[in-house]
Amino acid sequence: MALLLYIVSRRQPALYERVRREFNDAPGVEVLLDRRRGDRRRQSQIVTAERRHAEQRARDIDGDLETLGWAIVSSGRHASI
């Protein structure tokens, strides 16, 4: 199980390949290409309660992926990535 997930923007395939090679043999590090597609909030609607569990997506990485082209998330697998 990975301790660190290094997530690279789909817009940065060369960066993904470089980072994947760099961390290929690093224990506890997994390099992933961001697999999410489009904006999940397509419809404008009012949400009265938070539907996702805090532990499933404790950090919003969209800003890092947009500005840096990558994000690092610590500890375990994240179903939303």
HUHU-V296370 format. One record per residue. N is the residue number from 1. PSI is psi in degrees with one decimal (none if undefined). Layout:
n=N psi=PSI
n=N psi=PSI
//
This chain:
n=1 psi=133.2
n=2 psi=138.8
n=3 psi=-28.3
n=4 psi=131.8
n=5 psi=121.4
n=6 psi=107.4
n=7 psi=127.9
n=8 psi=138.3
n=9 psi=143.6
n=10 psi=-19.6
n=11 psi=-2.3
n=12 psi=59.0
n=13 psi=-34.9
n=14 psi=-40.7
n=15 psi=-43.5
n=16 psi=-48.3
n=17 psi=-42.6
n=18 psi=-46.3
n=19 psi=-38.7
n=20 psi=-44.0
n=21 psi=-41.0
n=22 psi=-40.8
n=23 psi=13.9
n=24 psi=-43.4
n=25 psi=9.2
n=26 psi=118.9
n=27 psi=137.7
n=28 psi=5.8
n=29 psi=129.5
n=30 psi=130.5
n=31 psi=125.2
n=32 psi=144.9
n=33 psi=131.0
n=34 psi=121.2
n=35 psi=-4.9
n=36 psi=145.9
n=37 psi=128.5
n=38 psi=-178.2
n=39 psi=122.0
n=40 psi=-15.2
n=41 psi=63.1
n=42 psi=-36.1
n=43 psi=138.7
n=44 psi=114.6
n=45 psi=156.6
n=46 psi=128.9
n=47 psi=123.3
n=48 psi=-25.2
n=49 psi=149.1
n=50 psi=121.3
n=51 psi=-27.2
n=52 psi=153.1
n=53 psi=140.3
n=54 psi=-38.8
n=55 psi=-18.1
n=56 psi=-35.8
n=57 psi=76.8
n=58 psi=-18.2
n=59 psi=134.8
n=60 psi=114.4
n=61 psi=-1.4
n=62 psi=-42.7
n=63 psi=-44.0
n=64 psi=-42.7
n=65 psi=-37.2
n=66 psi=-45.5
n=67 psi=-40.4
n=68 psi=-29.6
n=69 psi=-0.3
n=70 psi=164.4
n=71 psi=152.1
n=72 psi=131.0
n=73 psi=134.1
n=74 psi=150.7
n=75 psi=105.0
n=76 psi=-175.6
n=77 psi=148.4
n=78 psi=115.7
n=79 psi=-23.9
n=80 psi=-1.4
n=81 psi=none
//
